[in-house]
Structure formats: structure tokens, C-alpha cells
Amino acid sequence: MARWRNGTGTLTITDRGGERETVVPLRIAASYRHRSRGLLGQDGIDGALLITPCGNVHSFRMRFTIDVAYLDRKFNVVAVHSMKPGRLSLPRLRARHVIESEAGAMAKWGLRPGTQVRIAQTD
């Protein structure tokens, strides 16, 4: 099991045919304080936010609609949903990590259930 720390990294998404890779800048929230804050107080995000460990999220006090991807221990995407501000997600029992981005970004990147992603921490 990887020891995650707050910082930055990259999210690499490979399409099902393995022909195209999309690399997305990533912020990592691993401490309780950073996980609790998440995207609160922001008007948007360039790239995505990894919250780990995490099994469900909320969008209370959020300023914008977000896409949420739930990942299992092996970084397989279990589910992807959009959440408007003021919502609470259902817990995903298999989820160990969550990726958040602006609404519509995950569809553009090709991130959907069944996709396996790679995450690399850069600092």
C-alpha cells in the first residue's frame, strides 16, 4: 500500500484500446485537513484532485458542479458521477480513493467505469 502525502502529481488515463493516453495535472489530499478542505472555497480546478483514503464525498458549500470518480485499491474506476453543489454521495464500499474535477472533464478525458488509471506523485 502506497504512503500518500499532500502535494502534486499526475493522473494518467489510457483508453480501452491502449492507443491514447491522457495525462492530467493532479493535486493530492492525503491528510485529514486537506481531505476535509478538498475543493471548498474554489471557483474551479485545473486538472483534478485525488482524495485518499476516501469512500464518499459531499458538495456542500461548493461553488461549482464536479465530476467524481471512485477508485478501488488497484486504481480501477468503480463509478463516475456528476454532483451539483449541496449534495452527498452514497458510500462506495469498494472505493478507496476519489478523484474530483470540474463537471465534464472526466468525459473529455475518457474516464469511465472499468478504466484503470495510474497516479504518480511528483512532490
C-alpha positions in Angstrom: 0.0 0.0 0.0 1.4 3.4 -1.0 2.0 6.1 1.6 0.4 9.1 0.1 1.2 12.7 1.1 -0.2 16.1 0.3 1.2 17.5 -2.9 1.1 17.3 -6.6 1.3 14.5 -9.2 -0.1 13.3 -12.5 -3.1 11.2 -13.4 -2.6 9.0 -16.5 -5.7 7.7 -18.2 -5.3 5.1 -21.0 -8.2 4.4 -23.3 -9.5 0.9 -23.6 -7.6 0.1 -26.8 -4.4 1.4 -25.3 -3.9 3.8 -28.2 -4.3 7.1 -26.4 -3.0 8.3 -23.1 -4.2 11.5 -21.3 -2.1 13.0 -18.6 -3.8 15.3 -16.2 -2.2 17.5 -13.5 -3.2 16.3 -10.1 -3.4 17.7 -6.6 -3.2 15.1 -3.8 -5.1 15.5 -0.5 -3.9 12.8 1.9 -4.0 14.4 5.4 -7.3 14.8 7.3 -7.1 18.6 7.0 -6.5 18.5 3.2 -9.2 15.9 2.6 -11.7 17.9 4.6 -11.0 21.0 2.7 -11.0 19.4 -0.8 -12.2 21.9 -3.4 -14.2 24.1 -0.9 -13.8 27.8 -1.4 -12.5 27.4 -5.0 -14.1 28.6 -8.2 -12.7 25.7 -10.3 -9.7 23.4 -10.7 -7.1 23.0 -13.4 -6.8 19.2 -13.6 -8.1 17.0 -10.8 -7.9 16.4 -7.1 -7.1 12.9 -5.6 -8.6 12.4 -2.1 -7.1 9.4 -0.3 -8.3 7.4 1.5 -11.9 8.2 0.7 -15.1 6.3 0.1 -17.7 9.0 -0.4 -17.8 12.8 -0.8 -20.1 15.8 -0.4 -20.5 19.0 -2.3 -21.9 21.2 0.4 -20.6 24.8 0.2 -19.1 24.0 -3.3 -19.3 26.8 -5.9 -19.4 24.6 -9.0 -20.6 21.2 -10.2 -18.0 18.5 -10.0 -17.3 15.1 -11.6 -16.4 12.4 -9.0 -14.7 9.1 -9.9 -14.5 6.4 -7.2 -11.4 4.1 -7.5 -10.7 0.8 -5.8 -7.4 -0.2 -4.3 -5.8 -1.1 -7.7 -6.9 2.3 -9.2 -9.8 0.8 -11.3 -12.6 3.2 -11.7 -15.7 1.8 -9.9 -18.1 4.6 -10.7 -18.3 8.2 -12.1 -20.9 10.7 -11.2 -21.5 14.4 -11.5 -22.5 16.3 -8.3 -24.2 19.6 -8.1 -23.4 21.8 -5.1 -25.2 20.8 -1.9 -25.3 17.0 -2.4 -24.0 14.0 -0.5 -22.8 10.9 -2.3 -23.7 7.4 -1.3 -20.8 5.4 0.2 -19.0 3.2 -2.3 -17.9 0.1 -0.4 -15.1 -0.9 -2.8 -13.8 2.7 -3.2 -10.5 3.6 -1.5 -9.7 6.8 -3.5 -11.8 9.6 -5.1 -10.9 11.9 -8.0 -12.7 15.2 -8.3 -12.7 17.5 -11.3 -14.8 20.2 -12.9 -18.0 18.8 -14.5 -17.5 17.4 -18.0 -13.7 17.0 -17.6 -13.8 13.2 -17.0 -15.9 12.5 -20.1 -13.4 14.5 -22.1 -10.5 12.5 -20.7 -12.3 9.2 -21.3 -12.5 8.3 -17.6 -15.4 5.9 -17.1 -16.2 2.7 -15.0 -13.8 -0.1 -15.8 -10.9 2.2 -16.7 -7.6 1.7 -14.8 -5.6 4.8 -14.1 -2.0 5.5 -13.0 -1.2 8.0 -10.4 2.3 9.3 -9.8 3.2 11.7 -7.0 5.8 14.4 -8.1 6.5 16.1 -4.8 
